[in-house]
Amino acid sequence: MSTKTVKPKILYSCYYSRSREGEHFIPEHVFSYQISGDMIASDTKNTFYSKEGDFRFSRRNHLAKFTKIPPEGGEFKTISLYLDQEILLEVSREYNLIADKKVDSDAMFALQPHPLYKSFMESLLSYLEVEQENNETLFNLKIKEAIHLLLKLNPELKDILFDFNEPGKIDVEAFMNKNFHFNVQMHRFAYL
């Protein structure tokens, strides 16, 4: 009997009292809300700043370094939704949504604040008290709701969300020179 570890699709991050730094590969699109504290993230081209109340979108298949900074005497908190390819393919088939063109945008960018974003993210807090593994249908519905909300408020995201192409042929030497400072596993570099 094998036990399968389920990666949460909705993640609540909370860090106390001290800053946390790291770097990682972003395997899926991520829609996030900064509840408290600040975050500084950088890819190979840009540095992105996020503060309390900000909404952000991170694109899949990118490398990023980050620093998460709690407010003085408080906690760093975010809610992040992972928009995995499986759910995006379901939505694409169900609503006939496909990318019309390839979009070359930043790895991470801010989304304009909107009351619908805020109320949606606040609604997730009670869901985070429920185990995701046994409630996959419920969590998938919330992810689909987030996708439709993103499309309603940012229709241009359609060409990013529904681009299911994998990274193509690139200049390997230029890629390695541009990304050598990221400490990620070799299979991630090979994939990219």
C-alpha positions in Angstrom: 0.0 0.0 0.0 1.6 3.3 -1.1 0.9 6.6 0.5 0.8 9.5 -1.9 1.8 12.9 -0.7 -0.6 15.5 -2.0 0.9 18.9 -2.6 -1.6 21.5 -1.4 -3.3 23.5 -4.2 -4.1 26.3 -1.7 -1.3 27.2 0.6 -1.3 29.5 3.7 2.2 30.7 4.6 3.0 32.2 8.0 6.4 33.0 9.3 7.2 34.6 12.7 9.6 37.3 13.7 12.5 36.8 11.3 13.0 37.2 7.6 13.2 34.1 5.4 15.2 33.9 2.1 15.2 31.2 -0.5 15.0 30.4 -4.2 12.9 28.0 -6.1 11.5 26.9 -9.4 7.9 27.9 -10.0 6.4 24.8 -11.6 2.8 26.1 -11.8 1.1 29.5 -12.2 0.4 31.0 -8.7 -2.2 33.6 -7.7 -1.2 35.1 -4.3 -2.5 37.6 -1.7 -0.1 39.3 0.7 -1.9 39.4 4.0 0.9 40.9 6.1 4.6 41.6 5.8 6.6 42.3 2.7 8.2 40.1 0.0 11.0 40.9 -2.4 11.4 38.5 -5.3 13.7 38.6 -8.3 14.2 36.7 -11.5 17.0 37.2 -14.0 15.6 40.5 -15.2 13.5 42.2 -12.5 13.0 42.7 -8.8 9.4 42.6 -7.6 8.1 44.1 -4.3 4.9 43.0 -2.6 3.4 44.5 0.5 0.4 44.0 2.7 -2.8 44.0 0.6 -1.1 43.2 -2.7 -2.1 40.6 -5.2 0.4 38.9 -7.5 0.6 36.4 -10.3 3.7 34.2 -10.8 4.2 32.4 -14.1 5.0 28.7 -14.3 8.4 27.5 -15.5 10.4 30.4 -14.0 13.2 30.6 -11.4 12.9 33.2 -8.6 14.8 34.3 -5.5 12.7 35.7 -2.6 13.0 37.4 0.8 9.9 37.2 3.0 9.9 39.9 5.7 7.4 39.9 8.6 6.2 43.3 9.9 7.9 44.5 13.1 6.4 42.4 16.0 4.2 40.5 13.6 4.0 37.6 11.1 4.6 37.3 7.4 1.4 35.8 5.9 0.2 35.0 2.4 -2.4 32.8 0.7 -1.3 31.2 -2.6 -3.3 29.2 -5.1 -1.5 26.8 -7.4 -3.2 26.8 -10.8 -2.0 23.5 -12.1 -2.0 22.4 -15.7 -4.6 19.6 -15.0 -7.3 22.1 -13.8 -6.4 24.6 -16.4 -6.9 21.9 -19.1 -10.3 21.1 -17.7 -11.3 24.8 -17.7 -9.9 25.1 -21.3 -12.0 22.2 -22.5 -15.1 23.1 -20.7 -15.2 26.8 -21.8 -13.2 26.5 -25.1 -10.4 28.8 -23.8 -7.1 28.7 -25.7 -4.2 31.0 -25.9 -4.2 33.1 -29.1 -0.6 34.1 -28.9 2.6 33.6 -27.0 3.1 36.1 -24.2 6.6 37.0 -23.0 6.0 38.7 -19.6 7.8 38.9 -16.3 8.0 35.8 -14.1 6.0 37.7 -11.5 3.8 40.7 -11.7 1.3 42.7 -9.6 -2.5 42.5 -10.1 -4.5 45.6 -9.6 -6.4 45.5 -6.3 -10.1 44.7 -6.6 -12.8 44.0 -4.0 -13.6 40.6 -5.8 -10.0 39.5 -5.3 -10.0 40.5 -1.6 -13.4 38.8 -0.8 -12.3 35.7 -2.7 -9.0 35.4 -0.7 -10.7 36.1 2.6 -13.2 33.3 1.8 -10.3 30.9 1.6 -9.2 31.3 5.2 -11.9 28.9 6.5 -11.1 26.4 3.7 -7.5 26.3 4.9 -8.7 24.7 8.2 -10.0 21.7 6.2 -7.6 18.9 5.1 -7.2 19.3 1.3 -6.4 15.6 0.6 -9.9 14.4 1.4 -11.6 17.4 -0.1 -10.0 17.6 -3.5 -13.3 18.3 -5.4 -14.1 21.3 -3.1 -10.6 22.7 -3.5 -10.6 22.2 -7.3 -13.9 24.2 -7.4 -12.2 27.1 -5.5 -9.2 26.9 -7.9 -11.6 27.1 -10.9 -13.4 30.0 -9.3 -10.0 31.8 -9.0 -9.3 31.1 -12.7 -12.6 32.6 -13.7 -12.1 35.6 -11.4 -8.6 36.2 -12.9 -10.0 36.1 -16.4 -12.9 38.4 -15.6 -10.6 41.1 -14.1 -7.6 40.4 -16.3 -8.8 39.0 -19.7 -5.2 39.2 -21.0 -4.2 36.4 -18.7 -6.0 34.0 -21.0 -2.9 33.8 -23.3 -0.7 32.9 -20.2 -3.1 30.6 -18.4 -4.0 28.5 -21.4 -0.6 28.3 -23.1 0.2 24.6 -22.4 3.5 24.6 -24.4 6.6 23.4 -22.6 9.8 25.3 -22.8 11.3 24.9 -26.3 14.8 24.9 -27.7 17.0 27.6 -26.4 20.6 28.8 -26.4 21.8 26.6 -23.5 25.0 28.6 -22.8 23.1 31.9 -22.6 20.5 30.3 -20.4 23.1 28.9 -18.0 25.0 32.2 -17.9 21.8 34.1 -17.1 20.6 31.7 -14.4 23.7 30.2 -12.8 23.1 32.1 -9.6 19.9 30.1 -8.9 20.6 27.1 -6.7 18.1 24.7 -8.2 18.4 21.0 -9.0 20.0 20.0 -12.2 16.8 18.3 -13.5 15.0 21.7 -13.3 17.7 23.4 -15.4 17.5 20.5 -17.9 13.7 20.9 -18.1 13.9 24.6 -18.7 
